[in-house]
Each structure stands twice: as structure tokens, then as C-alpha cells.
Amino acid sequence: MFDQRFFSSKLGHAALVSIAAMVAFTIFAGVLPAAEAQSMLIGSPMVELA
């Protein structure tokens, strides 16, 4: 489908960076709710007055 010449071009580099960013975002989005759930169990509701 893609050969070595494509990935050595500027467009190929941009494609690889885009794929890496999508993978990182997917991992971060999957981990974030789990981290928030743990902090909500430990934390208590707080109201601040201005």
C-alpha cells in the first residue's frame, strides 16, 4: 500500500506524526476517566465563595 519513498517524504512524515498523535490522544482519553474516578472517591465536594 505505502512504500519506503512515501514515508521518507514530507507528507509521509506528517502522516506518521498524525497517527502518533491520534494514538496518544486515544490512550490519554482512555486513562483520564479512570484517574478522575479515583480522585472523586477520595475527594470531597467543595464550594468556594467569591
PDB file of all heavy atoms in Angstrom:
ATOM      1  N   MET A   1       0.829  -1.179   0.000  1.00  0.00           N
ATOM      2  CA  MET A   1       0.000   0.000   0.000  1.00  0.00           C
ATOM      3  C   MET A   1       0.881   1.253   0.000  1.00  0.00           C
ATOM      4  O   MET A   1       0.736   2.101  -0.849  1.00  0.00           O
ATOM      5  CB  MET A   1      -0.906  -0.022   1.221  1.00  0.00           C
ATOM      6  CG  MET A   1      -2.021   0.972   1.133  1.00  0.00           C
ATOM      7  SD  MET A   1      -3.388   0.434   2.158  1.00  0.00           S
ATOM      8  CE  MET A   1      -3.460   1.767   3.289  1.00  0.00           C
ATOM      9  N   PHE A   2       1.756   1.407   0.984  1.00  0.00           N
ATOM     10  CA  PHE A   2       2.708   2.511   1.012  1.00  0.00           C
ATOM     11  C   PHE A   2       4.105   1.924   0.921  1.00  0.00           C
ATOM     12  O   PHE A   2       4.392   0.889   1.507  1.00  0.00           O
ATOM     13  CB  PHE A   2       2.586   3.310   2.311  1.00  0.00           C
ATOM     14  CG  PHE A   2       1.245   3.978   2.474  1.00  0.00           C
ATOM     15  CD1 PHE A   2       0.343   3.530   3.409  1.00  0.00           C
ATOM     16  CD2 PHE A   2       0.913   5.067   1.694  1.00  0.00           C
ATOM     17  CE1 PHE A   2      -0.880   4.145   3.560  1.00  0.00           C
ATOM     18  CE2 PHE A   2      -0.306   5.696   1.836  1.00  0.00           C
ATOM     19  CZ  PHE A   2      -1.217   5.231   2.772  1.00  0.00           C
ATOM     20  N   ASP A   3       4.961   2.610   0.224  1.00  0.00           N
ATOM     21  CA  ASP A   3       6.334   2.131   0.122  1.00  0.00           C
ATOM     22  C   ASP A   3       7.271   3.051   0.907  1.00  0.00           C
ATOM     23  O   ASP A   3       6.842   4.033   1.510  1.00  0.00           O
ATOM     24  CB  ASP A   3       6.770   2.012  -1.339  1.00  0.00           C
ATOM     25  CG  ASP A   3       6.655   3.325  -2.086  1.00  0.00           C
ATOM     26  OD1 ASP A   3       6.180   4.304  -1.514  1.00  0.00           O
ATOM     27  OD2 ASP A   3       7.062   3.355  -3.264  1.00  0.00           O
ATOM     28  N   GLN A   4       8.540   2.709   0.885  1.00  0.00           N
ATOM     29  CA  GLN A   4       9.544   3.449   1.655  1.00  0.00           C
ATOM     30  C   GLN A   4       9.648   4.896   1.185  1.00  0.00           C
ATOM     31  O   GLN A   4       9.881   5.798   1.986  1.00  0.00           O
ATOM     32  CB  GLN A   4      10.896   2.738   1.532  1.00  0.00           C
ATOM     33  CG  GLN A   4      12.005   3.361   2.367  1.00  0.00           C
ATOM     34  CD  GLN A   4      11.738   3.243   3.862  1.00  0.00           C
ATOM     35  OE1 GLN A   4      11.072   2.315   4.296  1.00  0.00           O
ATOM     36  NE2 GLN A   4      12.255   4.174   4.618  1.00  0.00           N
ATOM     37  N   ARG A   5       9.452   5.137  -0.113  1.00  0.00           N
ATOM     38  CA  ARG A   5       9.556   6.508  -0.634  1.00  0.00           C
ATOM     39  C   ARG A   5       8.486   7.406  -0.040  1.00  0.00           C
ATOM     40  O   ARG A   5       8.713   8.588   0.191  1.00  0.00           O
ATOM     41  CB  ARG A   5       9.437   6.509  -2.154  1.00  0.00           C
ATOM     42  CG  ARG A   5      10.670   5.951  -2.850  1.00  0.00           C
ATOM     43  CD  ARG A   5      10.530   6.012  -4.345  1.00  0.00           C
ATOM     44  NE  ARG A   5       9.422   5.142  -4.758  1.00  0.00           N
ATOM     45  CZ  ARG A   5       8.638   5.376  -5.798  1.00  0.00           C
ATOM     46  NH1 ARG A   5       8.831   6.415  -6.557  1.00  0.00           N
ATOM     47  NH2 ARG A   5       7.671   4.540  -6.099  1.00  0.00           N
ATOM     48  N   PHE A   6       7.291   6.875   0.205  1.00  0.00           N
ATOM     49  CA  PHE A   6       6.224   7.696   0.780  1.00  0.00           C
ATOM     50  C   PHE A   6       6.586   8.137   2.194  1.00  0.00           C
ATOM     51  O   PHE A   6       6.432   9.305   2.552  1.00  0.00           O
ATOM     52  CB  PHE A   6       4.899   6.930   0.802  1.00  0.00           C
ATOM     53  CG  PHE A   6       3.802   7.674   1.522  1.00  0.00           C
ATOM     54  CD1 PHE A   6       3.185   8.764   0.935  1.00  0.00           C
ATOM     55  CD2 PHE A   6       3.398   7.294   2.788  1.00  0.00           C
ATOM     56  CE1 PHE A   6       2.186   9.459   1.590  1.00  0.00           C
ATOM     57  CE2 PHE A   6       2.405   7.982   3.461  1.00  0.00           C
ATOM     58  CZ  PHE A   6       1.795   9.067   2.852  1.00  0.00           C
ATOM     59  N   PHE A   7       7.063   7.227   3.011  1.00  0.00           N
ATOM     60  CA  PHE A   7       7.364   7.562   4.402  1.00  0.00           C
ATOM     61  C   PHE A   7       8.631   8.411   4.544  1.00  0.00           C
ATOM     62  O   PHE A   7       8.855   8.998   5.593  1.00  0.00           O
ATOM     63  CB  PHE A   7       7.459   6.302   5.251  1.00  0.00           C
ATOM     64  CG  PHE A   7       6.124   5.655   5.459  1.00  0.00           C
ATOM     65  CD1 PHE A   7       5.848   4.420   4.909  1.00  0.00           C
ATOM     66  CD2 PHE A   7       5.139   6.284   6.196  1.00  0.00           C
ATOM     67  CE1 PHE A   7       4.609   3.820   5.101  1.00  0.00           C
ATOM     68  CE2 PHE A   7       3.902   5.700   6.389  1.00  0.00           C
ATOM     69  CZ  PHE A   7       3.639   4.468   5.834  1.00  0.00           C
ATOM     70  N   SER A   8       9.446   8.488   3.510  1.00  0.00           N
ATOM     71  CA  SER A   8      10.609   9.367   3.570  1.00  0.00           C
ATOM     72  C   SER A   8      10.293  10.773   3.070  1.00  0.00           C
ATOM     73  O   SER A   8      11.109  11.668   3.200  1.00  0.00           O
ATOM     74  CB  SER A   8      11.764   8.763   2.770  1.00  0.00           C
ATOM     75  OG  SER A   8      11.407   8.665   1.402  1.00  0.00           O
ATOM     76  N   SER A   9       9.092  10.984   2.518  1.00  0.00           N
ATOM     77  CA  SER A   9       8.698  12.314   2.053  1.00  0.00           C
ATOM     78  C   SER A   9       8.122  13.131   3.207  1.00  0.00           C
ATOM     79  O   SER A   9       7.844  12.612   4.292  1.00  0.00           O
ATOM     80  CB  SER A   9       7.658  12.194   0.934  1.00  0.00           C
ATOM     81  OG  SER A   9       6.445  11.692   1.455  1.00  0.00           O
ATOM     82  N   LYS A  10       7.933  14.428   2.962  1.00  0.00           N
ATOM     83  CA  LYS A  10       7.356  15.296   3.995  1.00  0.00           C
ATOM     84  C   LYS A  10       5.927  14.876   4.324  1.00  0.00           C
ATOM     85  O   LYS A  10       5.509  14.914   5.482  1.00  0.00           O
ATOM     86  CB  LYS A  10       7.366  16.752   3.535  1.00  0.00           C
ATOM     87  CG  LYS A  10       8.718  17.393   3.577  1.00  0.00           C
ATOM     88  CD  LYS A  10       8.619  18.872   3.256  1.00  0.00           C
ATOM     89  CE  LYS A  10       9.964  19.539   3.373  1.00  0.00           C
ATOM     90  NZ  LYS A  10       9.870  20.974   3.114  1.00  0.00           N
ATOM     91  N   LEU A  11       5.176  14.473   3.302  1.00  0.00           N
ATOM     92  CA  LEU A  11       3.805  14.029   3.530  1.00  0.00           C
ATOM     93  C   LEU A  11       3.777  12.745   4.368  1.00  0.00           C
ATOM     94  O   LEU A  11       2.930  12.583   5.244  1.00  0.00           O
ATOM     95  CB  LEU A  11       3.101  13.799   2.194  1.00  0.00           C
ATOM     96  CG  LEU A  11       1.639  13.362   2.259  1.00  0.00           C
ATOM     97  CD1 LEU A  11       0.802  14.423   2.946  1.00  0.00           C
ATOM     98  CD2 LEU A  11       1.109  13.074   0.871  1.00  0.00           C
ATOM     99  N   GLY A  12       4.717  11.862   4.122  1.00  0.00           N
ATOM    100  CA  GLY A  12       4.808  10.632   4.905  1.00  0.00           C
ATOM    101  C   GLY A  12       5.151  10.905   6.358  1.00  0.00           C
ATOM    102  O   GLY A  12       4.598  10.298   7.264  1.00  0.00           O
ATOM    103  N   HIS A  13       6.058  11.851   6.590  1.00  0.00           N
ATOM    104  CA  HIS A  13       6.412  12.229   7.962  1.00  0.00           C
ATOM    105  C   HIS A  13       5.201  12.833   8.668  1.00  0.00           C
ATOM    106  O   HIS A  13       4.937  12.526   9.838  1.00  0.00           O
ATOM    107  CB  HIS A  13       7.563  13.226   7.957  1.00  0.00           C
ATOM    108  CG  HIS A  13       8.883  12.610   7.641  1.00  0.00           C
ATOM    109  ND1 HIS A  13      10.014  12.906   8.336  1.00  0.00           N
ATOM    110  CD2 HIS A  13       9.251  11.690   6.709  1.00  0.00           C
ATOM    111  CE1 HIS A  13      11.025  12.207   7.846  1.00  0.00           C
ATOM    112  NE2 HIS A  13      10.581  11.472   6.851  1.00  0.00           N
ATOM    113  N   ALA A  14       4.456  13.686   7.959  1.00  0.00           N
ATOM    114  CA  ALA A  14       3.257  14.289   8.541  1.00  0.00           C
ATOM    115  C   ALA A  14       2.216  13.210   8.867  1.00  0.00           C
ATOM    116  O   ALA A  14       1.542  13.284   9.898  1.00  0.00           O
ATOM    117  CB  ALA A  14       2.669  15.319   7.592  1.00  0.00           C
ATOM    118  N   ALA A  15       2.103  12.213   8.022  1.00  0.00           N
ATOM    119  CA  ALA A  15       1.159  11.122   8.271  1.00  0.00           C
ATOM    120  C   ALA A  15       1.558  10.335   9.514  1.00  0.00           C
ATOM    121  O   ALA A  15       0.702   9.980  10.335  1.00  0.00           O
ATOM    122  CB  ALA A  15       1.084  10.200   7.059  1.00  0.00           C
ATOM    123  N   LEU A  16       2.849  10.063   9.672  1.00  0.00           N
ATOM    124  CA  LEU A  16       3.310   9.320  10.846  1.00  0.00           C
ATOM    125  C   LEU A  16       3.089  10.120  12.129  1.00  0.00           C
ATOM    126  O   LEU A  16       2.674   9.570  13.156  1.00  0.00           O
ATOM    127  CB  LEU A  16       4.785   8.950  10.691  1.00  0.00           C
ATOM    128  CG  LEU A  16       5.097   7.880   9.643  1.00  0.00           C
ATOM    129  CD1 LEU A  16       6.601   7.714   9.501  1.00  0.00           C
ATOM    130  CD2 LEU A  16       4.443   6.568  10.006  1.00  0.00           C
ATOM    131  N   VAL A  17       3.355  11.424  12.080  1.00  0.00           N
ATOM    132  CA  VAL A  17       3.130  12.273  13.255  1.00  0.00           C
ATOM    133  C   VAL A  17       1.650  12.314  13.593  1.00  0.00           C
ATOM    134  O   VAL A  17       1.257  12.258  14.763  1.00  0.00           O
ATOM    135  CB  VAL A  17       3.699  13.688  13.012  1.00  0.00           C
ATOM    136  CG1 VAL A  17       3.253  14.647  14.088  1.00  0.00           C
ATOM    137  CG2 VAL A  17       5.212  13.635  12.936  1.00  0.00           C
ATOM    138  N   SER A  18       0.800  12.396  12.585  1.00  0.00           N
ATOM    139  CA  SER A  18      -0.643  12.416  12.806  1.00  0.00           C
ATOM    140  C   SER A  18      -1.127  11.109  13.441  1.00  0.00           C
ATOM    141  O   SER A  18      -1.940  11.120  14.366  1.00  0.00           O
ATOM    142  CB  SER A  18      -1.359  12.647  11.481  1.00  0.00           C
ATOM    143  OG  SER A  18      -2.747  12.588  11.648  1.00  0.00           O
ATOM    144  N   ILE A  19      -0.621  10.001  12.958  1.00  0.00           N
ATOM    145  CA  ILE A  19      -1.002   8.703  13.526  1.00  0.00           C
ATOM    146  C   ILE A  19      -0.537   8.597  14.974  1.00  0.00           C
ATOM    147  O   ILE A  19      -1.279   8.138  15.844  1.00  0.00           O
ATOM    148  CB  ILE A  19      -0.419   7.556  12.669  1.00  0.00           C
ATOM    149  CG1 ILE A  19      -1.112   7.518  11.315  1.00  0.00           C
ATOM    150  CG2 ILE A  19      -0.549   6.219  13.381  1.00  0.00           C
ATOM    151  CD1 ILE A  19      -0.441   6.619  10.303  1.00  0.00           C
ATOM    152  N   ALA A  20       0.682   9.045  15.254  1.00  0.00           N
ATOM    153  CA  ALA A  20       1.196   9.004  16.629  1.00  0.00           C
ATOM    154  C   ALA A  20       0.364   9.894  17.547  1.00  0.00           C
ATOM    155  O   ALA A  20       0.076   9.521  18.688  1.00  0.00           O
ATOM    156  CB  ALA A  20       2.653   9.434  16.651  1.00  0.00           C
ATOM    157  N   ALA A  21      -0.055  11.060  17.056  1.00  0.00           N
ATOM    158  CA  ALA A  21      -0.881  11.955  17.866  1.00  0.00           C
ATOM    159  C   ALA A  21      -2.250  11.331  18.150  1.00  0.00           C
ATOM    160  O   ALA A  21      -2.765  11.441  19.267  1.00  0.00           O
ATOM    161  CB  ALA A  21      -1.055  13.294  17.158  1.00  0.00           C
ATOM    162  N   MET A  22      -2.835  10.669  17.167  1.00  0.00           N
ATOM    163  CA  MET A  22      -4.137  10.019  17.382  1.00  0.00           C
ATOM    164  C   MET A  22      -4.024   8.883  18.389  1.00  0.00           C
ATOM    165  O   MET A  22      -4.904   8.710  19.243  1.00  0.00           O
ATOM    166  CB  MET A  22      -4.696   9.499  16.057  1.00  0.00           C
ATOM    167  CG  MET A  22      -5.204  10.583  15.146  1.00  0.00           C
ATOM    168  SD  MET A  22      -6.049   9.962  13.683  1.00  0.00           S
ATOM    169  CE  MET A  22      -4.671   9.342  12.727  1.00  0.00           C
ATOM    170  N   VAL A  23      -2.951   8.117  18.318  1.00  0.00           N
ATOM    171  CA  VAL A  23      -2.745   7.022  19.271  1.00  0.00           C
ATOM    172  C   VAL A  23      -2.553   7.575  20.682  1.00  0.00           C
ATOM    173  O   VAL A  23      -3.146   7.077  21.642  1.00  0.00           O
ATOM    174  CB  VAL A  23      -1.545   6.145  18.840  1.00  0.00           C
ATOM    175  CG1 VAL A  23      -1.143   5.184  19.945  1.00  0.00           C
ATOM    176  CG2 VAL A  23      -1.888   5.391  17.568  1.00  0.00           C
ATOM    177  N   ALA A  24      -1.743   8.639  20.806  1.00  0.00           N
ATOM    178  CA  ALA A  24      -1.506   9.242  22.122  1.00  0.00           C
ATOM    179  C   ALA A  24      -2.798   9.819  22.691  1.00  0.00           C
ATOM    180  O   ALA A  24      -3.084   9.666  23.886  1.00  0.00           O
ATOM    181  CB  ALA A  24      -0.446  10.329  22.015  1.00  0.00           C
ATOM    182  N   PHE A  25      -3.599  10.465  21.862  1.00  0.00           N
ATOM    183  CA  PHE A  25      -4.865  11.024  22.333  1.00  0.00           C
ATOM    184  C   PHE A  25      -5.821   9.926  22.771  1.00  0.00           C
ATOM    185  O   PHE A  25      -6.506  10.061  23.786  1.00  0.00           O
ATOM    186  CB  PHE A  25      -5.514  11.870  21.239  1.00  0.00           C
ATOM    187  CG  PHE A  25      -6.833  12.455  21.649  1.00  0.00           C
ATOM    188  CD1 PHE A  25      -6.882  13.514  22.534  1.00  0.00           C
ATOM    189  CD2 PHE A  25      -8.012  11.940  21.165  1.00  0.00           C
ATOM    190  CE1 PHE A  25      -8.086  14.058  22.926  1.00  0.00           C
ATOM    191  CE2 PHE A  25      -9.230  12.474  21.546  1.00  0.00           C
ATOM    192  CZ  PHE A  25      -9.260  13.538  22.435  1.00  0.00           C
ATOM    193  N   THR A  26      -5.861   8.835  22.029  1.00  0.00           N
ATOM    194  CA  THR A  26      -6.741   7.720  22.391  1.00  0.00           C
ATOM    195  C   THR A  26      -6.325   7.116  23.727  1.00  0.00           C
ATOM    196  O   THR A  26      -7.172   6.819  24.572  1.00  0.00           O
ATOM    197  CB  THR A  26      -6.713   6.647  21.291  1.00  0.00           C
ATOM    198  OG1 THR A  26      -7.096   7.252  20.064  1.00  0.00           O
ATOM    199  CG2 THR A  26      -7.645   5.504  21.616  1.00  0.00           C
ATOM    200  N   ILE A  27      -5.035   6.945  23.947  1.00  0.00           N
ATOM    201  CA  ILE A  27      -4.546   6.402  25.217  1.00  0.00           C
ATOM    202  C   ILE A  27      -4.854   7.369  26.351  1.00  0.00           C
ATOM    203  O   ILE A  27      -5.333   6.975  27.412  1.00  0.00           O
ATOM    204  CB  ILE A  27      -3.037   6.095  25.131  1.00  0.00           C
ATOM    205  CG1 ILE A  27      -2.798   4.928  24.179  1.00  0.00           C
ATOM    206  CG2 ILE A  27      -2.455   5.805  26.504  1.00  0.00           C
ATOM    207  CD1 ILE A  27      -1.346   4.700  23.836  1.00  0.00           C
ATOM    208  N   PHE A  28      -4.600   8.665  26.131  1.00  0.00           N
ATOM    209  CA  PHE A  28      -4.860   9.670  27.161  1.00  0.00           C
ATOM    210  C   PHE A  28      -6.344   9.743  27.487  1.00  0.00           C
ATOM    211  O   PHE A  28      -6.730   9.835  28.656  1.00  0.00           O
ATOM    212  CB  PHE A  28      -4.360  11.038  26.692  1.00  0.00           C
ATOM    213  CG  PHE A  28      -4.604  12.130  27.681  1.00  0.00           C
ATOM    214  CD1 PHE A  28      -3.875  12.186  28.855  1.00  0.00           C
ATOM    215  CD2 PHE A  28      -5.556  13.092  27.441  1.00  0.00           C
ATOM    216  CE1 PHE A  28      -4.091  13.194  29.776  1.00  0.00           C
ATOM    217  CE2 PHE A  28      -5.792  14.106  28.350  1.00  0.00           C
ATOM    218  CZ  PHE A  28      -5.056  14.157  29.524  1.00  0.00           C
ATOM    219  N   ALA A  29      -7.206   9.684  26.478  1.00  0.00           N
ATOM    220  CA  ALA A  29      -8.656   9.746  26.704  1.00  0.00           C
ATOM    221  C   ALA A  29      -9.145   8.504  27.448  1.00  0.00           C
ATOM    222  O   ALA A  29     -10.112   8.577  28.208  1.00  0.00           O
ATOM    223  CB  ALA A  29      -9.383   9.886  25.373  1.00  0.00           C
ATOM    224  N   GLY A  30      -8.499   7.377  27.262  1.00  0.00           N
ATOM    225  CA  GLY A  30      -8.896   6.162  27.968  1.00  0.00           C
ATOM    226  C   GLY A  30      -8.435   6.143  29.404  1.00  0.00           C
ATOM    227  O   GLY A  30      -9.108   5.595  30.280  1.00  0.00           O
ATOM    228  N   VAL A  31      -7.304   6.770  29.694  1.00  0.00           N
ATOM    229  CA  VAL A  31      -6.749   6.769  31.042  1.00  0.00           C
ATOM    230  C   VAL A  31      -7.379   7.868  31.897  1.00  0.00           C
ATOM    231  O   VAL A  31      -7.546   7.703  33.099  1.00  0.00           O
ATOM    232  CB  VAL A  31      -5.211   6.946  30.977  1.00  0.00           C
ATOM    233  CG1 VAL A  31      -4.620   7.197  32.345  1.00  0.00           C
ATOM    234  CG2 VAL A  31      -4.588   5.726  30.341  1.00  0.00           C
ATOM    235  N   LEU A  32      -7.755   8.977  31.286  1.00  0.00           N
ATOM    236  CA  LEU A  32      -8.263  10.133  32.022  1.00  0.00           C
ATOM    237  C   LEU A  32      -9.511   9.824  32.859  1.00  0.00           C
ATOM    238  O   LEU A  32      -9.544  10.190  34.030  1.00  0.00           O
ATOM    239  CB  LEU A  32      -8.528  11.286  31.062  1.00  0.00           C
ATOM    240  CG  LEU A  32      -8.893  12.616  31.690  1.00  0.00           C
ATOM    241  CD1 LEU A  32      -7.764  13.099  32.581  1.00  0.00           C
ATOM    242  CD2 LEU A  32      -9.188  13.648  30.620  1.00  0.00           C
ATOM    243  N   PRO A  33     -10.539   9.162  32.341  1.00  0.00           N
ATOM    244  CA  PRO A  33     -11.707   8.883  33.195  1.00  0.00           C
ATOM    245  C   PRO A  33     -11.378   7.999  34.397  1.00  0.00           C
ATOM    246  O   PRO A  33     -11.936   8.174  35.467  1.00  0.00           O
ATOM    247  CB  PRO A  33     -12.680   8.165  32.265  1.00  0.00           C
ATOM    248  CG  PRO A  33     -12.298   8.593  30.906  1.00  0.00           C
ATOM    249  CD  PRO A  33     -10.811   8.806  30.960  1.00  0.00           C
ATOM    250  N   ALA A  34     -10.456   7.080  34.254  1.00  0.00           N
ATOM    251  CA  ALA A  34     -10.076   6.214  35.370  1.00  0.00           C
ATOM    252  C   ALA A  34      -9.384   7.020  36.461  1.00  0.00           C
ATOM    253  O   ALA A  34      -9.607   6.793  37.651  1.00  0.00           O
ATOM    254  CB  ALA A  34      -9.164   5.093  34.886  1.00  0.00           C
ATOM    255  N   ALA A  35      -8.564   7.982  36.069  1.00  0.00           N
ATOM    256  CA  ALA A  35      -7.875   8.822  37.048  1.00  0.00           C
ATOM    257  C   ALA A  35      -8.867   9.743  37.755  1.00  0.00           C
ATOM    258  O   ALA A  35      -8.760   9.973  38.957  1.00  0.00           O
ATOM    259  CB  ALA A  35      -6.790   9.641  36.359  1.00  0.00           C
ATOM    260  N   GLU A  36      -9.846  10.267  37.031  1.00  0.00           N
ATOM    261  CA  GLU A  36     -10.846  11.135  37.642  1.00  0.00           C
ATOM    262  C   GLU A  36     -11.742  10.361  38.604  1.00  0.00           C
ATOM    263  O   GLU A  36     -12.149  10.877  39.626  1.00  0.00           O
ATOM    264  CB  GLU A  36     -11.688  11.800  36.568  1.00  0.00           C
ATOM    265  CG  GLU A  36     -10.963  12.887  35.814  1.00  0.00           C
ATOM    266  CD  GLU A  36     -11.837  13.536  34.764  1.00  0.00           C
ATOM    267  OE1 GLU A  36     -13.018  13.152  34.676  1.00  0.00           O
ATOM    268  OE2 GLU A  36     -11.351  14.406  34.049  1.00  0.00           O
ATOM    269  N   ALA A  37     -12.055   9.119  38.292  1.00  0.00           N
ATOM    270  CA  ALA A  37     -12.922   8.319  39.144  1.00  0.00           C
ATOM    271  C   ALA A  37     -12.255   8.063  40.492  1.00  0.00           C
ATOM    272  O   ALA A  37     -12.907   8.086  41.531  1.00  0.00           O
ATOM    273  CB  ALA A  37     -13.260   7.002  38.458  1.00  0.00           C
ATOM    274  N   GLN A  38     -10.945   7.833  40.491  1.00  0.00           N
ATOM    275  CA  GLN A  38     -10.241   7.594  41.743  1.00  0.00           C
ATOM    276  C   GLN A  38     -10.198   8.854  42.595  1.00  0.00           C
ATOM    277  O   GLN A  38     -10.380   8.807  43.800  1.00  0.00           O
ATOM    278  CB  GLN A  38      -8.828   7.106  41.474  1.00  0.00           C
ATOM    279  CG  GLN A  38      -8.778   5.709  40.906  1.00  0.00           C
ATOM    280  CD  GLN A  38      -7.363   5.296  40.546  1.00  0.00           C
ATOM    281  OE1 GLN A  38      -6.435   6.095  40.618  1.00  0.00           O
ATOM    282  NE2 GLN A  38      -7.199   4.050  40.128  1.00  0.00           N
ATOM    283  N   SER A  39      -9.973   9.997  41.969  1.00  0.00           N
ATOM    284  CA  SER A  39      -9.896  11.230  42.744  1.00  0.00           C
ATOM    285  C   SER A  39     -11.274  11.642  43.263  1.00  0.00           C
ATOM    286  O   SER A  39     -11.373  12.271  44.308  1.00  0.00           O
ATOM    287  CB  SER A  39      -9.286  12.353  41.901  1.00  0.00           C
ATOM    288  OG  SER A  39     -10.153  12.684  40.835  1.00  0.00           O
ATOM    289  N   MET A  40     -12.335  11.290  42.557  1.00  0.00           N
ATOM    290  CA  MET A  40     -13.674  11.629  43.031  1.00  0.00           C
ATOM    291  C   MET A  40     -14.047  10.799  44.245  1.00  0.00           C
ATOM    292  O   MET A  40     -14.796  11.249  45.102  1.00  0.00           O
ATOM    293  CB  MET A  40     -14.707  11.449  41.923  1.00  0.00           C
ATOM    294  CG  MET A  40     -14.646  12.560  40.883  1.00  0.00           C
ATOM    295  SD  MET A  40     -16.060  12.618  39.780  1.00  0.00           S
ATOM    296  CE  MET A  40     -16.087  11.021  39.081  1.00  0.00           C
ATOM    297  N   LEU A  41     -13.524   9.590  44.334  1.00  0.00           N
ATOM    298  CA  LEU A  41     -13.819   8.763  45.500  1.00  0.00           C
ATOM    299  C   LEU A  41     -13.107   9.294  46.742  1.00  0.00           C
ATOM    300  O   LEU A  41     -13.638   9.231  47.840  1.00  0.00           O
ATOM    301  CB  LEU A  41     -13.387   7.315  45.232  1.00  0.00           C
ATOM    302  CG  LEU A  41     -14.182   6.570  44.178  1.00  0.00           C
ATOM    303  CD1 LEU A  41     -13.558   5.190  43.927  1.00  0.00           C
ATOM    304  CD2 LEU A  41     -15.636   6.418  44.590  1.00  0.00           C
ATOM    305  N   ILE A  42     -11.924   9.812  46.548  1.00  0.00           N
ATOM    306  CA  ILE A  42     -11.126  10.297  47.682  1.00  0.00           C
ATOM    307  C   ILE A  42     -11.539  11.715  48.068  1.00  0.00           C
ATOM    308  O   ILE A  42     -11.650  12.036  49.239  1.00  0.00           O
ATOM    309  CB  ILE A  42      -9.632  10.251  47.337  1.00  0.00           C
ATOM    310  CG1 ILE A  42      -9.206   8.803  47.107  1.00  0.00           C
ATOM    311  CG2 ILE A  42      -8.797  10.891  48.424  1.00  0.00           C
ATOM    312  CD1 ILE A  42      -7.814   8.650  46.555  1.00  0.00           C
ATOM    313  N   GLY A  43     -11.785  12.574  47.079  1.00  0.00           N
ATOM    314  CA  GLY A  43     -12.075  13.981  47.329  1.00  0.00           C
ATOM    315  C   GLY A  43     -13.473  14.201  47.882  1.00  0.00           C
ATOM    316  O   GLY A  43     -14.345  13.336  47.846  1.00  0.00           O
ATOM    317  N   SER A  44     -13.674  15.368  48.457  1.00  0.00           N
ATOM    318  CA  SER A  44     -14.993  15.740  48.953  1.00  0.00           C
ATOM    319  C   SER A  44     -15.459  16.971  48.220  1.00  0.00           C
ATOM    320  O   SER A  44     -14.650  17.787  47.759  1.00  0.00           O
ATOM    321  CB  SER A  44     -14.916  16.010  50.463  1.00  0.00           C
ATOM    322  OG  SER A  44     -14.038  17.084  50.711  1.00  0.00           O
ATOM    323  N   PRO A  45     -16.759  17.158  48.092  1.00  0.00           N
ATOM    324  CA  PRO A  45     -17.266  18.337  47.391  1.00  0.00           C
ATOM    325  C   PRO A  45     -16.882  19.614  48.140  1.00  0.00           C
ATOM    326  O   PRO A  45     -16.907  19.657  49.368  1.00  0.00           O
ATOM    327  CB  PRO A  45     -18.774  18.137  47.346  1.00  0.00           C
ATOM    328  CG  PRO A  45     -19.062  17.030  48.283  1.00  0.00           C
ATOM    329  CD  PRO A  45     -17.816  16.279  48.536  1.00  0.00           C
ATOM    330  N   MET A  46     -16.527  20.641  47.378  1.00  0.00           N
ATOM    331  CA  MET A  46     -16.073  21.882  47.988  1.00  0.00           C
ATOM    332  C   MET A  46     -16.744  23.044  47.259  1.00  0.00           C
ATOM    333  O   MET A  46     -16.858  23.035  46.037  1.00  0.00           O
ATOM    334  CB  MET A  46     -14.556  22.002  47.870  1.00  0.00           C
ATOM    335  CG  MET A  46     -13.978  23.149  48.634  1.00  0.00           C
ATOM    336  SD  MET A  46     -12.212  23.335  48.377  1.00  0.00           S
ATOM    337  CE  MET A  46     -11.578  21.775  48.910  1.00  0.00           C
ATOM    338  N   VAL A  47     -17.177  24.034  48.011  1.00  0.00           N
ATOM    339  CA  VAL A  47     -17.794  25.217  47.432  1.00  0.00           C
ATOM    340  C   VAL A  47     -16.932  26.413  47.826  1.00  0.00           C
ATOM    341  O   VAL A  47     -16.613  26.606  48.974  1.00  0.00           O
ATOM    342  CB  VAL A  47     -19.241  25.411  47.943  1.00  0.00           C
ATOM    343  CG1 VAL A  47     -19.826  26.696  47.399  1.00  0.00           C
ATOM    344  CG2 VAL A  47     -20.094  24.200  47.585  1.00  0.00           C
ATOM    345  N   GLU A  48     -16.568  27.206  46.827  1.00  0.00           N
ATOM    346  CA  GLU A  48     -15.789  28.404  47.095  1.00  0.00           C
ATOM    347  C   GLU A  48     -16.661  29.628  46.872  1.00  0.00           C
ATOM    348  O   GLU A  48     -17.394  29.698  45.900  1.00  0.00           O
ATOM    349  CB  GLU A  48     -14.562  28.464  46.170  1.00  0.00           C
ATOM    350  CG  GLU A  48     -13.566  27.379  46.451  1.00  0.00           C
ATOM    351  CD  GLU A  48     -12.327  27.531  45.588  1.00  0.00           C
ATOM    352  OE1 GLU A  48     -12.110  28.636  45.091  1.00  0.00           O
ATOM    353  OE2 GLU A  48     -11.592  26.553  45.447  1.00  0.00           O
ATOM    354  N   LEU A  49     -16.565  30.550  47.773  1.00  0.00           N
ATOM    355  CA  LEU A  49     -17.303  31.796  47.630  1.00  0.00           C
ATOM    356  C   LEU A  49     -16.370  32.868  47.098  1.00  0.00           C
ATOM    357  O   LEU A  49     -15.238  32.995  47.545  1.00  0.00           O
ATOM    358  CB  LEU A  49     -17.895  32.238  48.966  1.00  0.00           C
ATOM    359  CG  LEU A  49     -18.876  31.245  49.620  1.00  0.00           C
ATOM    360  CD1 LEU A  49     -19.272  31.744  50.974  1.00  0.00           C
ATOM    361  CD2 LEU A  49     -20.093  31.069  48.731  1.00  0.00           C
ATOM    362  N   ALA A  50     -16.878  33.643  46.159  1.00  0.00           N
ATOM    363  CA  ALA A  50     -16.050  34.703  45.573  1.00  0.00           C
ATOM    364  C   ALA A  50     -16.033  35.938  46.436  1.00  0.00           C
ATOM    365  O   ALA A  50     -16.932  36.250  47.147  1.00  0.00           O
ATOM    366  CB  ALA A  50     -16.568  35.063  44.184  1.00  0.00           C
TER     367      ALA A  50
END
